[in-house]
């Protein structure tokens, strides 16, 4: 009885605490609505004729952003763009602005963009499409990163701060090798893999990258940067070869250097650049003519109403079994549920699966791939690749009717691996622990922390890896209509850019999300349609108490203390919970 009462009142206390928390949040919302927005007395601000939208992009840009009314109401609602923008918000907002007679131009600050290359391409192409309507884009930043400038180069004019910075000096892919740290901790790994290029395991078992891995890295960063410089040269009307030689020689160190090479149109302060934006847009220079893009693009739907729908199903992050947050991981149960919903909805005429993932669980990837194959029998399924769609990300996509990817998408990595921790030194020697088991069966004990896998256990695991790799090759051959021999030749865990992948038959079309939507509409033989996104935007209160968010915050804190970036900390966290065979692209490739 005492135990029952203890748990009853503990649960009751948690319930009451939850109610109090919800009341506090609702109270804050009401207060913000009534105080910050003068609810009931002032109509929401809308753009007037000749308005310039101020678009600020800093850090990374995710495929889409979960609803967060707290940030929207309590954050800076001015031009600071405190409300996070997803790629879908940026694309949809620019589409709407392109046809909105009240919008005259864009004042763009994207210099500190630090996201993926294919995402940068999507944003850049959306800006180019906006300009084709006769409206202006003027870019200004205090400092420009490599990819930040890549986006900005699509503008009519590019300006920089006189004492600012510009980072145009080439592309590198950096990896942190963890073996030395793990050796000191007394932890090693037994590796089981299929594919000589399957290099995701290298940081954990080697102090240097292997030569085959270096070979493929050189190839894809050369292609990525060649494309980037080619597009910059085209936009700025420069000779590509000359620009490439100048950049690689390290001759662009300051904004004045970039100005002399016609990469920047002028050095000035922000208010001066804003004046230039008004001139380019041919509109009056008034404070009310400047409007926040984040506010403008919120909940924008650029499509006219139609009974016909094309469903975009987002798959972002690691592929894992079960239910997961659809904004940061691809949970097999969550993703399959979204696929089934689209398949069974008669108003959905085609499906676009948007994949931005380095891979993950081989089992979860296979389960999703099977559901995609079922969907394909009912209606067209087009795969659209983001920054990375490799390994497991490619596995679950290769059965689609066609695959669309940006030139700077990373894909391939058709291979499988498993890492098994060997903590014998840590467990027995450093900690002095004695592990005891009573076994019935040669393999009944399984993994033990005080010893490596024995010969029989190792042989079994390698056999499992080889079997999954065999399935991987078969599913790619079936999905891409290639011979088994051809797939074996291009697999081996090899990583490609989409340009190479298209030549090899792994990708069908070079293009972005809009190209994939168009392909889906054509395949479904429909001309009028609207786009719906799945899985649905999660309820904010559910996300507020989501333990995954706590883990993300913890990872960021650790990264700051260790001087590593967040992706490298996530690598270490991944290998704490990886179970079974994995299909991953080399995880911590840090493009700079």
N, C-alpha and C positions, 0 to 999 in steps of 0.2 A: 504493500500500500504506500509506504514511504517513497519507494522508487517511482511508483505511478505519479504521486503528487509532485515529486521532484521534476519529472519530465513534463508533466502537465503545466506547471507554473513557468518552467523554462520556455516551453513553447508559447505560452500565453504572453510572457514578457516580450518574446521576439515579435509576436503578432502586434502587440500594442506599440512597440518601437517602430515597426513598419508603418502602422497607421499614422503615428506622430510624424514620421519622415515624409509620408505622402502629403499630410496636411501642411507641413512646412513648405514643401515644394509648390503645392497648389497656391498657398498663400503668397509665396514669392512671385508666382506667375501673375496672380491677380494684381499684386502691388505694382509689378513692372508694367502690366498692361494699362492700369489706371494712371500711374504716375509718369511712366516713360513715354506712353503713346497718347495720353490725353483721350482715353477711350470714351467715345460718345460725343466728343466735342470737335474732333478734327479728323477729316477724312484722310486715308492713307495717301502718302505722296506718290504721284505718278509722273513719269517723264513728260515734259512739254516739247513742243516743236523745236528742233535744233539741239536736242540733248546729246551730250557726250557721256558714254558709260566709262567709268573708271574701273578697270579690271586689274586686280593685284593678285599675282600668283607667287607664293613663296613655298619653299620646301617641296615635299612630294605632293602628287595629286593622285588620289585613289580613284578607282572606277566609279564609285558613288559613295555618298556620305549618309550615314544613318541620321534620322531626325534627332535634333537636340534643341528643344525649345528653350532650355535654360541658357545655352550659349547664345542663341539668337536674341533673347530678351535682355540678358544681363550684359552681353558683350558690347563692344563699341559699334554702334550702328552707323558711324560715319563712313569715311572712305578707307578706313583701315582694313576692310574686308575681314573682320574677325570671324565671321561665319564661314566655316569651311566649305569649299566648293569641290564637288566630285567632277570627274571628267564628263559625266552625263550632264551636269549642270552647266558646265562651260560650253559644251557642244550645243545643247538645247537653247541656252541663252543667246548664243551667237546666231543660231538659226532664226530665232524670233526677231532679234535686233536687225538682221539683214532685210527683213520684210516690213519692219515697223517704221512708218513714215515719220515718227517723232525722233528716231535715233539717227544722228548725223555722223557719229564716229566713235572710236574707242581710244581711250588713253590707257596704255598698257604698261604695267610694271611687272615684268617676269624675270628680271635679272637674277634673282636668287632661287630660281627653280632648281630642284635637286632630284626630280623624279626620274622615271624610266624614259628610255629613248623613244619607244613606240608611242607612249603617252604624249611626249613632246611633239611627235609627228602628228598625232590626232589634233592637238591644240593648234599647231601651226597651220595645218590644212583648213581647219575651221576658220581661222583668221583670214587666210587667202580667199576662201569662199565668200566671207563677209566683204572683203575689199572688191570682189568682182561685181558687187551690186552698185559700185560707184561710191561707196562710203569709205571713210579714211580710218587708218590705224596709225597712231603715233606711239612709239615706245620710248620710255625713259626709265633708267635705273641708276642708282648710285654705283652698283657693282654688277657685273655680269659673269655668271658661271658659264661653263662651256655649253651646256644644253640650254641655259637661259638665253644666251645670245642666239643660239640656233632658232629658238622660237621667235625672238625679237626681230631677227633678220627678215621675217615675212612682212614687217610693217612698211608703210610708205616712207616713214622717217624714223631713224634710230638716234637717240640722244643719250648722253651720259654726263655724270657729274664731273666737273673739272679735276677734282682730286680723288675720283673714284678708282675702281679696279676693274680689270677685264681678264678673264681666264681663257685664253685661246692658245693652247700649246700642245695639243695632241690628246690622245686617249690612251688610258692604261687600265688594266684590270688587275686589281690587287687582292691578294688572298692572305689571310692570317693562318699560319700553320700552328696547330695547337699541341703537337706531339711533345715538345719540350716541356710544356706546362703539365701535361698529363703524366709524363715520365716522373716528374718531381712529386706528383701526387700518388704515384704508385699504381697508375691505371693505364692499361694497354687495351688494344682492341684486336680481336680476331676478325679478319675480313673475308667475306664471301661475296663474289661478284661475277657478273657475266658481261663482258665487253671491255676491251683494253682501254677505251677512252672513258670508262665510267669512273670519273675522277672525284665525285663528291666525297669519297672516303679519304682522299690523300691528306688533307690537313690533320687527320687524326692518327695517321700511321707513318707519315714522312715529315721530314723537316724542309724538304724542297719539292717543288712540283716536278712531275715526271716529264720526260721529253715529249712523249705523245700528247700530253696535256698542254704543254707549252706550244706545241705545233698547232693545235686546234685553236688555242686562245689567240695566237698571232694572226691566224687566218680570219677569225670573226671580228676582232677589233679593227683590223685593217679594212674590212668591208664596211663595218659600221661607220668608221670615221671618214672613209672615202665618200660614202653617201652623204654624210653630214656636210662636209666641205663642198661637195658638188651642189647641194641645195642652197647653201649660203652664197656661193659664187653666182648661181643662177639668179637669185633674188637681188643681189647687190651689183649685178652686171660686171663681174670680175672674171679673170681667167682662173679656172679651177687649179690647174697645175702650178701656176705661180703662187696662188694663195696657199696651197698645200705646202709648198716648199718654204714659204715664209713662216707659216705657223709651226711646222716641225723644227725649224731652225731656232725657235724661241725668240723671234724678233718682235712679237706683240706683247709688251710687258705693261704698258700703261694705256689709258684711253686715248692719249694724244697719238700714240703709235697707230691705234686702230683708225683714228680720224684721218691720218695721213694716207692710209691704205684704202680709204673710202668704205670702211666697215661701219663707221659712225659718222653721222651727218653734222654733229656739232657737240661742243662741250658747254654745258649750262646748268643752271639750278632748276629745281622742279617747277617753280612758278613760271620760269621762262619757257620750259618745255611745254607746260600746259597752254601757254599762249600760242605756241606753235600748233598744238592740237586743235585749238579753236580756229586758227587760220586754215588748217588743212580741211577741217569740217565745214568751213564757210558759215560759221554761226557766231552769234554774239558772245562776247567773253563776260558771262555773268555767273555768279555762284550757283543760281538755281538751274543753270544749264548742265551742271555736273551731277551725275547720278551714280550711285553704287551699283556695280554690276551684280554683286551678290544679292542685293535686294531685288533687282530687276529679274534675275534668273531663277529666283526661288519658286519651286513648283511649276516651272514652265513646261507646257506641253506644246511643241511646235506643230503637232499634227492635227488636222481637222478631224472631227468626229466621224467614225466609220464603224459599221457593224463588223467589218473584217479587222482582225488583229494579227500583229506579228509579235510574238513573245520573245523578249531578250532575257535569257536566264544567265545570271552572273555567277561565275565560279572564280573566286579570288582567294589566293593564299595556298597554304599546305592542304593536301588532300588527306583527309582523316576519316576513320569510320565513325558512324553515328551522327548525332545532331550537333551542329556547330554554328557559330555566328556567321551568317552568310556574307558579312562585310569584311571578314578577315581570314576565313578558312572555308574549305570546301568539304563540308560534312556529307558523307554519302547519303545518309537518310534525308537530310534537308534538301540536297540537290535533286535526289530522285523524286522526292515529293513534288518539287516544283516542275520537274519534267512530266510527271504523271498528270499534274493539274493542267498543263498546257496541252498535253496529248488528248485528254478527255473533254476539253473545252472546244465545242464545235465552232465557236466564233474565232478561235485561234487557227489561222490558216497555214502558218509556218513558224518555225522556231529558230532563233539564233542563240547559240550557246557562246557566251563571251568568256573566254578562259584567259586568266592572268595568273599562272601558277608554275612553280618550279617542280611540282610533282608531290609525291608522298607515298601513302600506303598503297601497295600493289593490289591488295584485296579490295579496298575502297574504289580504286581506279577501275577495276574490272567490273564491279557492281554497277557503277555509273555508266560504263561503256555499254553494258548489256541493255540498260534502260534506254540509252540513246538509240541503239539499234532497233528496239521495239518502237520507239517514237518515229523513226525514219520510215517504218512500214505504214504509218498512219498519215504523215504529212512531212513536207520538206524540213530538213535540219541542216543549218549552215553553221560552221564553226568560225568564230572571229577570235583571233589571237591578240593579246595585249603585249606588254613588254617581254614577258617570258611565257611560253607554253611548251614546256619541255618535259621529257621523261613521262611521269604519270599524267601531266597535263596534255601531252601528245597522245598518250595511250587512250584516254577517255574521249578524245576528239576525232581520232582517225577514222571512225566509222560514219562520220557525218557525210552528207551528200557532197559537200565541198568545203574547203578550208581557205579562209581569207586572212592574210597577215600583212603587217606593215613591213617595209624593207628592213627596218631596224629591229624587228622582233627576233628574239632568241628562241630556237626550237630544236627539235631532235632529241638527242640524249637518250636514245632507245637502248636501255640497259637496265640491269637490276643489281642491287647489292643488299647486304645485311652486315651490320656491325654488332659484334657481341663483346661486351666489356670483359676484360680480364683483370680482375681486381685482387689477384692473389697477393701481390706485393703489399698493397694497401691493407687488405683484410688481415692477412696473417702476420706479416713482418712489421708494418708500421702501427697497426692497431692492436696486434697481439690477440686476435680473436681466433677461436678454434671452432670450426664448423663441423657438425656431426650429422650424419644421415644414416638411416637404416633402409636399404634399398631392396626392392623386389622387382627385378627386371633390369636388364643391362642399361636401359636409358630412362629409368623411372625418375631419377633425381633431377634430370634436366640441367639447366644452368646453375652453377654454384659459385658464390663470390670468392671462394678460397682456391679455385683452380680454373685453368682454361678448359674449354671443351675437349673431350677426349676424341680419339680417332673416329670412333663410330658416330658420335654426335656431330662432328665436323663434316663427315661424309654425308650424313643425312641432310644437314643444312645446305651444303653445296648442291646436293641433288634437288632440293626445293628451289634454289635460286635458278638452276639450269632449266627446271620445268617452267617456271614463271617467265623466264627469258624466251623460251620456246613459244609460249602462248603469246607473248608480246610480239614476236616476229610474225606469228600467224595472223594476229588481229590486224597488224599494219598491212600485211600482204593482202588480206581480204578487203580491208577498208579502202586501201589506196589502189587496188587492182594492179598490184605489182607481183612479180614472181618471188617466191621465197628466197631464191638465190640473190636477187637484187636487193631485197631488204636486208639480208645478212651482210651484204657488202657495205651498205650505208649506215648500218646500225652500230654495234660495238660501243654504245654510249657516246657516240660522236655528237658534238654540239655544232649547230649551224645557224647562220642568219637566215631569214626567210628568203632572201635572194638566192642563196645556194640551195635551200630546201625546195624552192620552186623548180630549179633546174633538175633536181633529183627526184621530183615527183611527190614530195612530201607535202607540198602546198600547191593550191590551185591558182589563187588570184592574189596579187599584191594590192592591198588597200586596207581601209579602216572599217570601223563599225558601220558607217553609212553604206559602204560598198557591200558589206555582208547582208544588211537589211534589204538592199536592192536585189541582191541575188536570191534572197528568200522569197521576195515578192514575185520575181520572175518565175521562180520554180513553182510557186503556188498559183501562178497565172492570175494575179490580182493587180489592179492598178491603184485602187484606193484602199487605204488601210491606216490604222493608227498603231502605235507601239506601246506595249505594256511591259513592265519590268518585274521579274521574279528572281528570287523570293521577295516577298513584300518587305518594305521598310519596317524593321523591327520596332515594336513598341518601346518608347524611350525609358519607361520605368523598368522594363525587363533588362534593358542594357545597363541601367544605372547600377543594378545589383548583380551584374554579370561578373563572375570570378575571372573570366578571360581578360576583362579590362584591367583587373588588378595585376594579373601577370604581365600585361603589356607595360603598365606603369613601373613594375618592378624591374623589367628588362631595361627600360630606359634609364632608371637610376643606376643600375649596375654598369651600363655602357658609359655613362658620364664619369663614374669613378675610375674605370679601367682605361679610359681613353680610346675605347673601341666604338664602332658605330652599332646601331641597333640590330642590323642584320647579322653581325658577327655574334652578338650575345644570343640572338635567337637560334643560331646554329648550335651553340652549346646546349641551349635548352631543348632543342629538337632531339638531340641524341640522348637526353635523359629519359624521354618517353617513347622513342621509336620502338615499335614492336613488330617483329616479322619482317619479311622482305620489303624493300623500299625502292621506289622509282623516283629518284631525285636528280635534278640538274645541280651541278656544282654550286653549293649553297651561297657562300659569302663573296661571290664575285662582286667587287666594289668598283664600278666604273668611275674613273676620274680623268 
